Amino acid sequence: MTNLGDLEIFAKVVSTGSMSLAGRALGFSPAVVSKRIKRLEDRLGTRLLQRTTRQISLTEAGQGFYDRVLGILAGLEEAEFYISGRSAQMHGTLKISAPTSFGRMHIAPHLKAFMEAHPELSINLVLTDELSDIVGGGFDLAIRIAELTDSSLVARRLAPVRRLLCASPDYLAAHGKPRDIDDLKNHRCLPAHNNDTWRLNGPDGMLSLRPDGMLITNSSEVIREAVISGLGIALRSTWDIGEELKAGRLVQVLPAYEGSPNVALSAVYPSRQFLPAKVRLFIDYLTELYGPVPYWEL
């Protein structure tokens, strides 16, 4: 029977992409890690990893083996929690990737309640607007706001995302309201990223619009501040500008057109048969927190 420790070492090498990093995390020297991986491959009679001087990658057999090893390790963790009666006392570290603005506004303020309920669990929250490599980055899960395509990852929908066109009252007083979708070309538009395409759902179905942006930035938060200050019209999510809409600092324009309804807030995690309890608990917490009608829509 394969040594369980060898499986843990193999999984750590894959998640870190390095034998030295895996060894450091597990308390072994790189030489010991290399020896244990070779022992595992010899026992299985197949190569699991392709090694070069610069990187380590999975072979086809290694990928299939890794997917199953994750399920085994997760199942073992579930079994340990069950038998020890500690299912409500998670321990270890939960590593999460989330978009910068959303994480700051709608995850960080709610961590206190979750962490007080699970005082032995540490949170490593990485905020980035780049698409994180979940497996390569060693993340337990990622929060994503997107139209998710088919992949080897598993996604659980947390909440709908509603996006609308908006501008400040000062901008509309100075430039007037757009009369129809074609009239946007006569207005200052603020795409979230340079050359960003707006996918809108309107009376005649879906349409794509690429507005000419006068402000070039890679920061969605800069666009948020720009539209509030009266610089132009932007397509923003209600989770981002809900308070400004309620306070009248922003006004919806062209209400017949909103962002694609296929965009949603989702928790994404590596495909595995059994989820670690800490991941499931956090996803359940967010699902209950946001609900089918999120609090920012109320």
C-alpha positions as CSV (number, residue, x, y, z in Angstrom):
1,M,0.0,0.0,0.0
2,T,1.2,3.5,-0.8
3,N,2.5,5.5,2.1
4,L,0.1,8.2,3.0
5,G,3.0,10.6,3.8
6,D,4.2,10.1,0.2
7,L,0.8,11.3,-1.1
8,E,0.9,14.4,1.1
9,I,4.4,15.2,-0.1
10,F,3.4,14.7,-3.7
11,A,0.3,17.0,-3.3
12,K,2.5,19.6,-1.7
13,V,5.1,19.5,-4.5
14,V,2.3,20.0,-7.0
15,S,0.6,22.9,-5.1
16,T,3.9,24.7,-4.5
17,G,5.5,23.8,-7.8
18,S,8.8,23.2,-6.1
19,M,10.4,20.4,-4.1
20,S,12.3,22.8,-1.9
21,L,9.2,24.8,-1.1
22,A,7.3,21.6,-0.4
23,G,10.1,20.4,1.8
24,R,10.2,23.7,3.7
25,A,6.4,23.5,4.3
26,L,6.6,19.9,5.5
27,G,9.9,20.0,7.4
28,F,11.9,17.9,5.0
29,S,15.0,18.6,2.9
30,P,14.7,18.8,-0.9
31,A,16.7,15.6,-1.1
32,V,14.2,13.7,1.1
33,V,11.3,15.1,-0.9
34,S,12.9,14.0,-4.2
35,K,13.5,10.5,-2.7
36,R,9.9,10.1,-1.5
37,I,8.5,11.2,-4.9
38,K,10.8,8.7,-6.7
39,R,9.7,6.0,-4.3
40,L,6.1,6.8,-5.1
41,E,6.7,6.7,-8.9
42,D,8.6,3.4,-8.6
43,R,5.8,1.9,-6.7
44,L,3.2,3.0,-9.2
45,G,5.4,2.2,-12.1
46,T,4.8,5.5,-13.9
47,R,6.3,9.0,-14.0
48,L,4.0,11.5,-12.2
49,L,6.1,14.7,-12.6
50,Q,8.2,16.2,-15.4
51,R,11.2,17.9,-13.9
52,T,13.4,20.6,-15.5
53,T,15.9,22.9,-14.0
54,R,13.2,25.7,-14.0
55,Q,9.9,24.0,-13.2
56,I,8.0,20.9,-12.2
57,S,4.8,19.9,-14.1
58,L,2.4,17.0,-14.0
59,T,2.4,14.3,-16.6
60,E,-1.0,13.2,-17.9
61,A,-0.9,10.2,-15.5
62,G,0.2,12.6,-12.7
63,Q,-2.7,14.9,-13.3
64,G,-5.2,12.1,-12.9
65,F,-3.4,10.8,-9.9
66,Y,-3.3,14.3,-8.3
67,D,-7.0,14.8,-8.7
68,R,-7.7,11.6,-6.8
69,V,-5.1,12.2,-4.2
70,L,-6.8,15.5,-3.3
71,G,-10.0,13.6,-2.7
72,I,-8.2,11.1,-0.5
73,L,-6.5,13.8,1.6
74,A,-9.7,15.8,1.9
75,G,-11.7,12.7,2.9
76,L,-9.1,11.9,5.5
77,E,-9.4,15.4,7.0
78,E,-13.2,15.0,7.1
79,A,-12.8,11.7,8.9
80,E,-10.5,13.1,11.4
81,F,-12.9,16.0,12.2
82,Y,-15.8,13.6,12.5
83,I,-14.1,11.1,14.8
84,S,-12.6,13.8,17.0
85,G,-15.9,15.7,17.3
86,R,-14.2,18.9,16.1
87,S,-16.3,19.6,13.0
88,A,-17.2,23.0,14.4
89,Q,-13.6,23.8,15.4
90,M,-11.6,24.1,12.2
91,H,-7.9,24.5,12.4
92,G,-5.1,25.3,10.0
93,T,-5.1,28.0,7.3
94,L,-7.7,28.8,4.7
95,K,-6.1,30.5,1.7
96,I,-8.6,32.6,-0.4
97,S,-8.2,34.7,-3.5
98,A,-10.7,37.4,-4.2
99,P,-11.1,40.5,-6.4
100,T,-9.6,43.6,-4.7
101,S,-12.7,45.9,-4.4
102,F,-15.1,43.1,-3.6
103,G,-12.8,41.6,-1.0
104,R,-12.3,44.9,0.7
105,M,-16.0,45.8,0.7
106,H,-17.8,42.5,1.2
107,I,-15.4,39.9,2.6
108,A,-13.1,41.7,5.0
109,P,-15.9,43.3,7.1
110,H,-17.4,39.9,7.7
111,L,-14.3,37.9,8.6
112,K,-14.6,38.8,12.3
113,A,-17.8,36.8,12.8
114,F,-16.5,33.8,10.9
115,M,-13.1,33.7,12.7
116,E,-14.7,34.2,16.1
117,A,-16.9,31.1,15.3
118,H,-13.7,29.2,14.3
119,P,-10.9,30.6,16.5
120,E,-8.4,27.9,15.6
121,L,-8.7,28.7,11.9
122,S,-6.4,31.2,10.2
123,I,-7.3,33.2,7.1
124,N,-4.9,34.1,4.3
125,L,-6.9,36.5,2.1
126,V,-5.1,37.5,-1.1
127,L,-6.8,40.4,-3.0
128,T,-5.9,40.6,-6.6
129,D,-7.7,41.5,-9.8
130,E,-5.6,39.0,-11.7
131,L,-7.0,35.5,-12.4
132,S,-5.3,33.4,-9.8
133,D,-3.9,30.0,-10.5
134,I,-5.8,28.2,-7.7
135,V,-3.8,25.0,-7.7
136,G,-0.4,26.5,-8.5
137,G,-0.9,29.2,-5.9
138,G,-2.0,26.8,-3.2
139,F,-5.4,28.4,-2.8
140,D,-8.2,26.6,-1.1
141,L,-10.8,28.6,-3.1
142,A,-11.2,31.8,-5.1
143,I,-14.0,34.2,-5.3
144,R,-14.7,35.3,-8.8
145,I,-17.1,37.7,-10.5
146,A,-17.5,36.5,-14.1
147,E,-19.2,34.4,-16.7
148,L,-17.6,31.1,-15.8
149,T,-16.6,28.8,-18.6
150,D,-16.2,25.1,-18.4
151,S,-12.9,24.0,-16.7
152,S,-11.5,21.4,-14.4
153,L,-12.5,23.6,-11.4
154,V,-15.8,23.4,-9.5
155,A,-17.8,26.6,-9.1
156,R,-20.6,27.3,-6.6
157,R,-22.8,30.3,-7.2
158,L,-23.0,32.6,-4.2
159,A,-25.1,35.5,-5.5
160,P,-26.3,37.2,-8.6
161,V,-24.4,40.2,-9.9
162,R,-26.4,43.1,-11.3
163,R,-24.4,45.7,-13.3
164,L,-25.9,49.0,-14.6
165,L,-24.9,52.1,-16.5
166,C,-24.6,55.1,-14.1
167,A,-23.3,58.7,-13.9
168,S,-23.2,61.4,-11.3
169,P,-26.0,64.1,-11.2
170,D,-23.3,66.7,-11.9
171,Y,-22.2,65.0,-15.1
172,L,-25.8,64.6,-16.3
173,A,-26.5,68.2,-15.6
174,A,-23.5,69.3,-17.6
175,H,-23.8,66.8,-20.5
176,G,-27.4,65.6,-20.5
177,K,-28.7,62.1,-20.2
178,P,-28.1,59.7,-23.1
179,R,-31.3,59.2,-25.1
180,D,-30.6,55.7,-26.4
181,I,-27.7,53.2,-26.5
182,D,-26.3,54.8,-29.7
183,D,-26.1,58.1,-27.9
184,L,-23.4,56.8,-25.7
185,K,-20.8,57.6,-28.4
186,N,-21.5,61.3,-27.7
187,H,-20.7,60.9,-24.0
188,R,-17.6,60.3,-21.9
189,C,-17.5,56.6,-21.1
190,L,-15.4,55.0,-18.5
191,P,-14.6,51.3,-19.3
192,A,-13.2,49.5,-16.3
193,H,-10.1,48.6,-18.3
194,N,-8.6,50.0,-21.5
195,N,-10.6,48.7,-24.5
196,D,-13.0,46.8,-22.1
197,T,-16.1,45.6,-23.9
198,W,-19.5,46.2,-22.3
199,R,-21.8,43.2,-22.8
200,L,-25.3,44.6,-22.2
201,N,-28.7,42.9,-22.1
202,G,-31.4,45.2,-23.7
203,P,-34.9,45.1,-25.2
204,D,-33.5,43.4,-28.3
205,G,-31.3,40.9,-26.4
206,M,-27.5,40.9,-25.9
207,L,-25.2,43.4,-27.5
208,S,-21.6,44.2,-27.2
209,L,-20.3,47.8,-27.0
210,R,-16.7,48.9,-26.9
211,P,-16.7,52.5,-25.7
212,D,-13.8,54.8,-26.3
213,G,-12.4,55.5,-22.8
214,M,-10.8,58.9,-22.1
215,L,-9.3,57.5,-18.9
216,I,-6.8,54.6,-19.2
217,T,-6.2,52.6,-16.1
218,N,-5.9,49.0,-14.9
219,S,-7.7,49.8,-11.7
220,S,-11.5,49.3,-11.3
221,E,-11.4,51.4,-8.2
222,V,-10.0,54.4,-10.1
223,I,-13.0,54.1,-12.5
224,R,-15.3,54.0,-9.5
225,E,-13.9,57.2,-8.1
226,A,-14.0,58.8,-11.5
227,V,-17.7,58.1,-12.2
228,I,-18.6,59.4,-8.7
229,S,-16.6,62.6,-9.2
230,G,-18.5,63.3,-12.4
231,L,-16.0,62.3,-15.1
232,G,-18.4,60.2,-17.2
233,I,-20.6,57.2,-17.6
234,A,-19.6,53.7,-16.3
235,L,-20.9,50.2,-16.1
236,R,-20.7,49.2,-12.5
237,S,-21.9,46.5,-10.2
238,T,-24.5,47.3,-7.6
239,W,-22.3,45.7,-4.9
240,D,-19.8,48.4,-5.8
241,I,-22.0,51.5,-6.0
242,G,-25.2,50.5,-4.1
243,E,-24.6,53.1,-1.4
244,E,-24.0,55.8,-3.9
245,L,-27.2,55.0,-5.7
246,K,-29.2,55.1,-2.5
247,A,-27.6,58.4,-1.5
248,G,-28.2,59.9,-5.0
249,R,-24.5,60.4,-5.6
250,L,-25.0,58.3,-8.7
251,V,-28.0,57.8,-11.0
252,Q,-28.8,54.9,-13.3
253,V,-28.9,55.9,-17.0
254,L,-30.5,53.9,-19.8
255,P,-32.2,51.5,-17.4
256,A,-33.4,49.3,-20.2
257,Y,-29.8,48.1,-20.6
258,E,-27.9,46.2,-17.9
259,G,-24.9,44.0,-17.8
260,S,-25.1,40.3,-18.9
261,P,-27.2,38.3,-16.4
262,N,-24.8,35.4,-16.8
263,V,-22.2,37.2,-14.7
264,A,-22.4,35.9,-11.1
265,L,-20.5,35.9,-7.9
266,S,-19.0,32.4,-7.4
267,A,-16.7,30.4,-5.2
268,V,-14.3,28.3,-7.3
269,Y,-12.2,25.5,-5.9
270,P,-10.2,22.6,-7.3
271,S,-12.2,19.6,-8.5
272,R,-12.3,17.0,-5.8
273,Q,-14.8,14.4,-4.5
274,F,-14.7,15.7,-1.0
275,L,-14.4,19.3,0.1
276,P,-12.3,20.1,3.2
277,A,-14.6,21.1,6.0
278,K,-13.0,24.5,6.3
279,V,-13.7,25.3,2.7
280,R,-17.3,24.1,2.8
281,L,-18.0,26.1,6.0
282,F,-16.6,29.3,4.5
283,I,-18.6,28.9,1.3
284,D,-21.8,28.1,3.3
285,Y,-21.1,31.2,5.4
286,L,-20.9,33.5,2.3
287,T,-23.9,31.9,0.7
288,E,-26.0,32.6,3.8
289,L,-24.5,36.1,4.1
290,Y,-25.3,37.2,0.6
291,G,-28.4,35.2,-0.1
292,P,-30.5,35.2,-3.4
293,V,-31.1,38.9,-2.9
294,P,-27.8,40.3,-1.6
295,Y,-27.9,43.0,1.1
296,W,-26.4,45.6,-1.2
297,E,-29.5,45.4,-3.4
298,L,-31.8,46.2,-0.5
